[in-house]
Amino acid sequence: MFTQLLNWRTLLATIAIAIVTGTIFYSQYLSKKIAAEERNKVNVWVQSLKTRAATNEQSALNLTNIIAEDNTTIPIIATDENDKPLGEFLNLDSEKIKTDSNYLKQKVREFKSEHDPILVEVSDSPKIVNKYYYGSSLLLEQVRYYPIVQLFIVALFIIVTLITISIRNKSTQNQVWAGMAKETAHQLGTPLSSLQGWVEMLKGTPGNEKIASEMEKDVDRLKLVSDRFGKIGSIPKLEETDVVVQIVNMVTYIKRRAPHKISFNIYTPEEKIALAMINCPLFDWVIENLLKNALDAMDGKGNIDIKIKNEKTEVIIDVKDSGKGISKQNIVRVFKPGFTTKKRGWGLGLSLSKRIINQYHNGDLSVKNSELGKGTTFRIVLNKNNTIA
């Protein structure tokens, strides 16, 4: 799936580069062509002025007017050889010329940076040369900026496409995940039923009572695991539950299976109760994953502190261990499926826990803080008035 997404990105990037590159070359070709035509128009108008000045004939004046009327887009300013405006211009703002004495000078500097002037010798003795500066038309500016606009549109298209692909892939992953979980629960059902039958037979056999009792606990545990997997992919039913009781029960269960040098401490609210809307089997699964994760980080000794805060609208649970800690570069990856620093394991526990809290309980599971060699604190936030849409 990752390779497929990478191929899509490469293909889209290649198409985008090809489109933009082709557009840039073509727009440059067009801009050069338009610029040459505009310079030719300016040159024709300037030559008509020169002819009119030399002959003073009405036909020359009419030709100049016709050429000027044909050019409605190219701004032109006439200056002396020292770039001083002579008051002869075309396609400029007349009102600004009247109100702003520096307007023509500013335009001369602007046009000078865009194009070389057209020089016209108006007198041989003494030699007088006028300069005609001109700017780019709106059409030429649009052609020059067109590749930038197109690049923005292509980039937007690629971003939208990649987001769509990402959403589709996540949806597919969720469906596969839910399907595997339900199939696991279904496959566990048959052997569990058989085990329950064998346990009942052992109970009825004198001398096997203790064995049957311990086996029954393991069978109940397997039933709980099966029930948890069966709820993945379905909308779980949330009920108002005392979170303190759930956590105490889970700590008691984990404590019996933890090394003796591990100390568990639970800090409860003053009222000793914290009600929140949860699904008990799934919530227990999250607490179990966090506690087991803490145990794995401590190498057989240390402290696990669970602090429960009963706020006005939410319940906050901090699970802190005194283990190895998580490096900064790994903090952003701990909830990603498949990520693990352990030699054994699938790297699904924290990812699944975050999914349960964030999606099924509309809460939040995050790394509150972590420091290498000092430990990690995971934080769960549960809304008290929580409903699933």
MARSEMI-220655 format. One record per residue (C-alpha): residue number from 1; residue in three letters; x, z, y. Coordinates in Angstrom, 1 decimal, m for minus. Example, Ala and Ser with C-alpha at 12.3 -4.5 7.8 and 13.67 -1.06 7.14 Angstrom:
2
(1 "Ala" (12.3 7.8 m4.5))
(2 "Ser" (13.7 7.1 m1.1))
This chain:
389
(1 "Met" (0.0 0.0 0.0))
(2 "Phe" (2.9 0.9 2.4))
(3 "Thr" (4.6 m2.4 1.5))
(4 "Gln" (1.3 m4.3 2.2))
(5 "Leu" (1.0 m2.6 5.6))
(6 "Leu" (4.6 m3.5 6.4))
(7 "Asn" (4.0 m7.1 5.4))
(8 "Trp" (1.0 m7.2 7.7))
(9 "Arg" (3.0 m5.8 10.6))
(10 "Thr" (5.8 m8.3 10.0))
(11 "Leu" (3.4 m11.2 9.9))
(12 "Leu" (1.5 m10.1 13.0))
(13 "Ala" (4.8 m9.5 14.9))
(14 "Thr" (6.1 m13.0 13.9))
(15 "Ile" (2.9 m14.6 15.0))
(16 "Ala" (2.9 m12.7 18.3))
(17 "Ile" (6.6 m13.6 19.0))
(18 "Ala" (5.9 m17.3 18.2))
(19 "Ile" (2.8 m17.4 20.5))
(20 "Val" (4.6 m15.7 23.4))
(21 "Thr" (7.8 m17.7 23.0))
(22 "Gly" (5.9 m21.0 22.9))
(23 "Thr" (3.8 m19.9 25.9))
(24 "Ile" (6.9 m18.9 27.9))
(25 "Phe" (8.6 m22.2 27.4))
(26 "Tyr" (5.4 m24.2 28.1))
(27 "Ser" (4.6 m22.2 31.2))
(28 "Gln" (8.2 m22.6 32.5))
(29 "Tyr" (7.8 m26.4 31.9))
(30 "Leu" (4.5 m26.4 33.9))
(31 "Ser" (5.8 m24.2 36.7))
(32 "Lys" (8.8 m26.5 37.2))
(33 "Lys" (6.6 m29.5 37.2))
(34 "Ile" (4.2 m27.9 39.7))
(35 "Ala" (7.0 m26.7 41.9))
(36 "Ala" (8.5 m30.2 42.0))
(37 "Glu" (5.1 m31.7 43.0))
(38 "Glu" (4.6 m29.0 45.6))
(39 "Arg" (8.0 m29.6 47.1))
(40 "Asn" (7.2 m33.3 47.2))
(41 "Lys" (3.9 m32.6 49.1))
(42 "Val" (5.8 m30.4 51.6))
(43 "Asn" (8.4 m33.1 52.0))
(44 "Val" (5.7 m35.8 52.6))
(45 "Trp" (4.1 m33.6 55.3))
(46 "Val" (7.4 m32.9 57.0))
(47 "Gln" (8.3 m36.6 57.0))
(48 "Ser" (4.9 m37.4 58.5))
(49 "Leu" (5.7 m34.9 61.3))
(50 "Lys" (9.0 m36.6 61.9))
(51 "Thr" (7.3 m40.0 62.1))
(52 "Arg" (4.7 m38.7 64.4))
(53 "Ala" (7.3 m37.2 66.7))
(54 "Ala" (9.3 m40.5 66.7))
(55 "Thr" (6.5 m42.9 67.4))
(56 "Asn" (3.7 m40.8 69.0))
(57 "Glu" (1.3 m43.3 67.6))
(58 "Gln" (m2.3 m42.4 66.7))
(59 "Ser" (m1.9 m43.7 63.2))
(60 "Ala" (1.0 m41.4 62.6))
(61 "Leu" (m1.0 m38.5 63.9))
(62 "Asn" (m4.0 m39.4 61.7))
(63 "Leu" (m1.6 m39.6 58.6))
(64 "Thr" (m0.2 m36.2 59.4))
(65 "Asn" (m3.7 m34.7 59.6))
(66 "Ile" (m4.8 m36.3 56.4))
(67 "Ile" (m1.7 m35.0 54.5))
(68 "Ala" (m2.3 m31.5 56.0))
(69 "Glu" (m5.9 m31.5 55.0))
(70 "Asp" (m4.9 m32.5 51.4))
(71 "Asn" (m2.6 m29.5 51.2))
(72 "Thr" (m4.8 m26.4 51.2))
(73 "Thr" (m2.7 m24.2 48.9))
(74 "Ile" (1.0 m24.4 49.9))
(75 "Pro" (2.0 m22.2 52.9))
(76 "Ile" (4.6 m23.8 55.2))
(77 "Ile" (6.5 m22.5 58.3))
(78 "Ala" (8.7 m24.5 60.7))
(79 "Thr" (11.8 m22.8 62.1))
(80 "Asp" (14.8 m23.8 64.1))
(81 "Glu" (18.3 m23.9 62.6))
(82 "Asn" (18.5 m20.1 63.1))
(83 "Asp" (15.4 m19.4 61.1))
(84 "Lys" (13.3 m18.6 64.2))
(85 "Pro" (9.7 m19.6 63.8))
(86 "Leu" (8.6 m22.5 66.0))
(87 "Gly" (4.9 m21.8 65.9))
(88 "Glu" (4.2 m24.7 63.5))
(89 "Phe" (2.7 m23.6 60.2))
(90 "Leu" (0.2 m24.4 57.5))
(91 "Asn" (m2.0 m22.4 55.2))
(92 "Leu" (m1.2 m19.0 56.7))
(93 "Asp" (m3.4 m16.2 58.0))
(94 "Ser" (m4.1 m17.1 61.7))
(95 "Glu" (m5.5 m13.6 62.5))
(96 "Lys" (m2.3 m11.9 61.3))
(97 "Ile" (m0.2 m14.3 63.3))
(98 "Lys" (m2.1 m13.3 66.4))
(99 "Thr" (m2.1 m9.5 65.8))
(100 "Asp" (1.3 m9.1 64.1))
(101 "Ser" (4.4 m10.5 65.9))
(102 "Asn" (6.6 m10.0 62.8))
(103 "Tyr" (4.2 m11.7 60.4))
(104 "Leu" (5.9 m15.2 60.6))
(105 "Lys" (9.4 m13.7 60.4))
(106 "Gln" (8.4 m11.8 57.2))
(107 "Lys" (7.0 m14.9 55.7))
(108 "Val" (10.2 m16.8 56.5))
(109 "Arg" (12.2 m14.2 54.6))
(110 "Glu" (9.8 m14.3 51.7))
(111 "Phe" (9.8 m18.1 51.5))
(112 "Lys" (13.6 m18.3 51.9))
(113 "Ser" (14.0 m16.2 48.7))
(114 "Glu" (11.7 m18.6 46.8))
(115 "His" (12.7 m22.1 47.8))
(116 "Asp" (15.4 m23.9 49.7))
(117 "Pro" (14.1 m25.3 53.0))
(118 "Ile" (13.5 m28.9 53.8))
(119 "Leu" (15.8 m29.9 56.7))
(120 "Val" (14.7 m32.4 59.4))
(121 "Glu" (17.0 m33.8 62.1))
(122 "Val" (14.9 m34.0 65.3))
(123 "Ser" (17.7 m35.0 67.7))
(124 "Asp" (21.1 m36.7 67.4))
(125 "Ser" (22.5 m35.6 70.7))
(126 "Pro" (22.6 m32.7 70.9))
(127 "Lys" (22.1 m32.4 67.1))
(128 "Ile" (19.0 m30.3 66.4))
(129 "Val" (17.8 m29.6 62.9))
(130 "Asn" (14.5 m27.9 62.1))
(131 "Lys" (13.9 m26.1 58.8))
(132 "Tyr" (10.6 m26.1 56.9))
(133 "Tyr" (10.2 m23.1 54.6))
(134 "Tyr" (7.4 m23.0 52.1))
(135 "Gly" (6.0 m20.6 49.5))
(136 "Ser" (4.4 m21.0 46.1))
(137 "Ser" (0.8 m21.9 45.7))
(138 "Leu" (m1.7 m19.6 43.9))
(139 "Leu" (m1.7 m22.0 41.0))
(140 "Leu" (2.0 m21.8 40.5))
(141 "Glu" (2.0 m18.0 40.7))
(142 "Gln" (m0.8 m17.9 38.0))
(143 "Val" (1.3 m20.2 35.7))
(144 "Arg" (4.3 m18.0 36.1))
(145 "Tyr" (2.4 m14.7 35.3))
(146 "Tyr" (0.4 m16.2 32.5))
(147 "Pro" (2.9 m15.3 29.8))
(148 "Ile" (2.9 m11.7 30.8))
(149 "Val" (m0.9 m11.6 30.7))
(150 "Gln" (m0.9 m13.3 27.3))
(151 "Leu" (1.8 m10.9 26.0))
(152 "Phe" (m0.4 m8.0 27.0))
(153 "Ile" (m3.4 m9.6 25.3))
(154 "Val" (m1.4 m10.3 22.1))
(155 "Ala" (0.0 m6.8 22.1))
(156 "Leu" (m3.5 m5.3 22.5))
(157 "Phe" (m4.8 m7.5 19.6))
(158 "Ile" (m1.9 m6.4 17.3))
(159 "Ile" (m2.6 m2.7 18.2))
(160 "Val" (m6.3 m3.0 17.5))
(161 "Thr" (m5.5 m4.9 14.2))
(162 "Leu" (m3.0 m2.3 13.0))
(163 "Ile" (m5.4 0.5 13.9))
(164 "Thr" (m8.1 m1.2 11.9))
(165 "Ile" (m5.8 m1.7 8.9))
(166 "Ser" (m4.6 1.9 9.1))
(167 "Ile" (m8.2 3.2 9.1))
(168 "Arg" (m9.1 0.9 6.2))
(169 "Asn" (m6.1 2.1 4.2))
(170 "Lys" (m6.9 5.8 4.9))
(171 "Ser" (m10.5 5.2 3.8))
(172 "Thr" (m9.1 3.6 0.6))
(173 "Gln" (m6.8 6.5 0.1))
(174 "Asn" (m9.6 9.0 0.6))
(175 "Gln" (m11.7 7.1 m2.0))
(176 "Val" (m8.9 7.0 m4.5))
(177 "Trp" (m8.1 10.7 m3.9))
(178 "Ala" (m11.8 11.7 m4.3))
(179 "Gly" (m12.2 9.5 m7.4))
(180 "Met" (m9.1 11.0 m9.1))
(181 "Ala" (m10.3 14.6 m8.3))
(182 "Lys" (m13.7 14.0 m9.7))
(183 "Glu" (m12.3 12.3 m12.8))
(184 "Thr" (m10.0 15.2 m13.3))
(185 "Ala" (m12.9 17.6 m13.1))
(186 "His" (m14.9 15.4 m15.5))
(187 "Gln" (m12.0 15.3 m18.0))
(188 "Leu" (m11.6 19.1 m17.9))
(189 "Gly" (m15.2 19.6 m18.7))
(190 "Thr" (m15.1 18.8 m22.4))
(191 "Pro" (m12.1 21.0 m23.4))
(192 "Leu" (m13.5 23.8 m21.3))
(193 "Ser" (m16.7 23.8 m23.2))
(194 "Ser" (m14.8 23.9 m26.4))
(195 "Leu" (m12.6 26.7 m25.2))
(196 "Gln" (m15.6 28.7 m24.2))
(197 "Gly" (m17.0 28.3 m27.7))
(198 "Trp" (m13.8 29.5 m29.3))
(199 "Val" (m13.6 32.5 m27.0))
(200 "Glu" (m17.1 33.5 m28.0))
(201 "Met" (m16.1 33.3 m31.7))
(202 "Leu" (m13.0 35.4 m31.1))
(203 "Lys" (m15.2 38.1 m29.3))
(204 "Gly" (m17.3 38.4 m32.5))
(205 "Thr" (m14.2 38.9 m34.7))
(206 "Pro" (m13.0 42.5 m35.0))
(207 "Gly" (m9.5 43.1 m33.7))
(208 "Asn" (m9.4 40.1 m31.3))
(209 "Glu" (m11.3 41.7 m28.4))
(210 "Lys" (m8.1 42.0 m26.2))
(211 "Ile" (m7.0 38.4 m26.9))
(212 "Ala" (m10.5 37.1 m26.3))
(213 "Ser" (m10.7 39.0 m23.0))
(214 "Glu" (m7.5 37.5 m21.7))
(215 "Met" (m8.4 34.0 m22.9))
(216 "Glu" (m11.7 34.3 m21.1))
(217 "Lys" (m9.9 35.0 m17.9))
(218 "Asp" (m7.9 31.9 m18.3))
(219 "Val" (m11.0 29.9 m19.2))
(220 "Asp" (m12.7 31.2 m16.1))
(221 "Arg" (m9.7 30.2 m14.1))
(222 "Leu" (m9.8 26.7 m15.5))
(223 "Lys" (m13.5 26.5 m14.7))
(224 "Leu" (m12.7 27.4 m11.1))
(225 "Val" (m10.0 24.7 m10.9))
(226 "Ser" (m12.5 22.2 m12.3))
(227 "Asp" (m15.1 23.3 m9.8))
(228 "Arg" (m12.6 22.8 m6.9))
(229 "Phe" (m11.7 19.3 m8.0))
(230 "Gly" (m15.4 18.4 m8.4))
(231 "Lys" (m16.1 19.3 m4.8))
(232 "Ile" (m13.4 16.9 m3.4))
(233 "Gly" (m15.1 13.9 m1.9))
(234 "Ser" (m18.5 15.6 m1.7))
(235 "Ile" (m19.9 17.4 1.3))
(236 "Pro" (m19.4 21.1 0.4))
(237 "Lys" (m22.1 23.7 1.2))
(238 "Leu" (m20.9 26.2 3.8))
(239 "Glu" (m22.1 29.7 3.7))
(240 "Glu" (m21.5 32.7 6.0))
(241 "Thr" (m18.9 34.7 4.2))
(242 "Asp" (m16.7 37.7 4.9))
(243 "Val" (m13.3 36.0 5.0))
(244 "Val" (m11.5 39.4 4.7))
(245 "Val" (m13.0 39.9 1.2))
(246 "Gln" (m12.0 36.4 0.1))
(247 "Ile" (m8.5 36.8 1.2))
(248 "Val" (m8.1 40.3 m0.3))
(249 "Asn" (m9.4 39.0 m3.7))
(250 "Met" (m7.0 36.0 m3.6))
(251 "Val" (m4.0 38.2 m2.6))
(252 "Thr" (m4.9 40.6 m5.5))
(253 "Tyr" (m4.9 37.6 m7.9))
(254 "Ile" (m1.6 36.2 m6.6))
(255 "Lys" (0.1 39.6 m6.4))
(256 "Arg" (m0.3 40.2 m10.1))
(257 "Arg" (1.6 37.0 m10.8))
(258 "Ala" (4.3 37.4 m8.1))
(259 "Pro" (7.8 39.0 m8.4))
(260 "His" (7.8 42.8 m7.8))
(261 "Lys" (10.2 42.4 m4.9))
(262 "Ile" (7.5 40.5 m2.9))
(263 "Ser" (5.6 42.7 m0.5))
(264 "Phe" (2.0 41.6 0.5))
(265 "Asn" (0.5 43.0 3.7))
(266 "Ile" (m3.0 42.3 5.0))
(267 "Tyr" (m3.8 43.1 8.7))
(268 "Thr" (m7.6 43.1 9.1))
(269 "Pro" (m9.7 43.4 12.3))
(270 "Glu" (m10.8 46.9 13.5))
(271 "Glu" (m14.3 46.3 12.1))
(272 "Lys" (m12.8 45.3 8.7))
(273 "Ile" (m15.0 42.2 8.6))
(274 "Ala" (m14.7 38.6 9.7))
(275 "Leu" (m17.6 36.3 9.1))
(276 "Ala" (m17.2 32.5 9.1))
(277 "Met" (m18.9 29.5 7.6))
(278 "Ile" (m16.9 28.5 4.5))
(279 "Asn" (m17.1 27.1 1.0))
(280 "Cys" (m15.6 29.9 m1.1))
(281 "Pro" (m14.0 27.9 m3.9))
(282 "Leu" (m12.3 25.5 m1.5))
(283 "Phe" (m11.3 28.2 1.0))
(284 "Asp" (m9.8 30.2 m1.9))
(285 "Trp" (m7.9 27.1 m2.9))
(286 "Val" (m6.3 26.9 0.6))
(287 "Ile" (m5.3 30.5 0.6))
(288 "Glu" (m3.8 30.2 m2.9))
(289 "Asn" (m1.8 27.1 m1.9))
(290 "Leu" (m0.4 28.9 1.2))
(291 "Leu" (0.5 32.0 m0.7))
(292 "Lys" (2.2 30.0 m3.5))
(293 "Asn" (4.0 28.0 m0.9))
(294 "Ala" (5.2 31.2 0.7))
(295 "Leu" (6.4 32.5 m2.7))
(296 "Asp" (8.3 29.3 m3.4))
(297 "Ala" (10.1 29.7 m0.1))
(298 "Met" (11.4 33.3 m0.7))
(299 "Asp" (13.4 33.2 m4.0))
(300 "Gly" (11.8 36.2 m5.5))
(301 "Lys" (12.0 38.7 m2.6))
(302 "Gly" (10.6 39.2 0.9))
(303 "Asn" (7.4 39.8 2.8))
(304 "Ile" (4.1 37.9 3.1))
(305 "Asp" (2.0 39.0 6.0))
(306 "Ile" (m1.7 37.9 6.4))
(307 "Lys" (m3.1 38.7 9.8))
(308 "Ile" (m6.9 38.1 10.3))
(309 "Lys" (m8.3 38.0 13.9))
(310 "Asn" (m12.0 38.2 14.5))
(311 "Glu" (m12.5 36.3 17.8))
(312 "Lys" (m15.8 35.7 19.6))
(313 "Thr" (m16.4 32.1 18.3))
(314 "Glu" (m13.7 31.7 15.6))
(315 "Val" (m11.7 33.5 12.9))
(316 "Ile" (m7.9 33.1 13.0))
(317 "Ile" (m5.8 33.6 9.9))
(318 "Asp" (m2.0 33.7 10.1))
(319 "Val" (0.0 33.6 6.8))
(320 "Lys" (3.6 34.5 7.5))
(321 "Asp" (6.5 34.6 5.0))
(322 "Ser" (10.1 35.6 5.4))
(323 "Gly" (11.4 32.7 3.5))
(324 "Lys" (13.7 29.7 4.1))
(325 "Gly" (11.7 28.3 7.0))
(326 "Ile" (11.1 24.6 7.8))
(327 "Ser" (13.4 22.3 9.8))
(328 "Lys" (12.1 20.7 12.9))
(329 "Gln" (12.2 17.2 11.5))
(330 "Asn" (10.1 18.4 8.5))
(331 "Ile" (7.4 20.3 10.4))
(332 "Val" (5.7 17.0 11.3))
(333 "Arg" (5.8 15.9 7.6))
(334 "Val" (4.7 19.0 5.7))
(335 "Phe" (1.1 17.9 5.6))
(336 "Lys" (1.8 14.4 4.5))
(337 "Pro" (0.8 13.6 0.9))
(338 "Gly" (3.9 13.4 m1.4))
(339 "Phe" (6.2 15.4 0.9))
(340 "Thr" (8.0 18.3 m0.8))
(341 "Thr" (11.4 20.0 m0.7))
(342 "Lys" (11.0 21.4 m4.1))
(343 "Lys" (12.5 19.9 m7.3))
(344 "Arg" (9.2 20.0 m9.0))
(345 "Gly" (5.7 19.3 m7.6))
(346 "Trp" (3.7 16.4 m6.2))
(347 "Gly" (3.7 17.5 m2.6))
(348 "Leu" (m0.1 17.6 m2.4))
(349 "Gly" (m0.9 21.3 m1.9))
(350 "Leu" (m0.5 21.5 1.9))
(351 "Ser" (m1.9 18.0 2.4))
(352 "Leu" (m5.0 19.0 0.4))
(353 "Ser" (m5.3 22.3 2.1))
(354 "Lys" (m5.3 20.6 5.6))
(355 "Arg" (m7.9 18.2 4.4))
(356 "Ile" (m10.1 21.0 3.2))
(357 "Ile" (m9.9 23.0 6.4))
(358 "Asn" (m9.9 20.1 8.9))
(359 "Gln" (m12.4 17.8 7.3))
(360 "Tyr" (m14.6 20.0 5.2))
(361 "His" (m14.7 23.1 7.4))
(362 "Asn" (m14.2 21.4 10.8))
(363 "Gly" (m11.4 23.9 11.5))
(364 "Asp" (m7.7 23.5 11.8))
(365 "Leu" (m4.6 24.2 9.6))
(366 "Ser" (m1.2 24.0 11.3))
(367 "Val" (2.3 25.3 11.4))
(368 "Lys" (2.2 28.0 14.1))
(369 "Asn" (6.0 28.4 14.1))
(370 "Ser" (8.9 28.2 11.7))
(371 "Glu" (12.6 29.1 11.9))
(372 "Leu" (15.3 28.3 9.4))
(373 "Gly" (16.4 31.4 7.5))
(374 "Lys" (13.6 33.6 9.0))
(375 "Gly" (10.4 32.2 7.7))
(376 "Thr" (7.2 30.2 8.5))
(377 "Thr" (3.8 31.0 9.8))
(378 "Phe" (0.8 28.9 8.9))
(379 "Arg" (m2.4 29.3 11.0))
(380 "Ile" (m6.0 28.6 9.9))
(381 "Val" (m8.7 28.5 12.6))
(382 "Leu" (m12.3 28.6 11.4))
(383 "Asn" (m15.4 28.2 13.5))
(384 "Lys" (m18.0 30.9 13.1))
(385 "Asn" (m21.0 28.6 13.7))
(386 "Asn" (m19.7 25.7 11.7))
(387 "Thr" (m21.7 22.9 10.3))
(388 "Ile" (m20.7 19.6 8.6))
(389 "Ala" (m22.3 16.5 10.0))
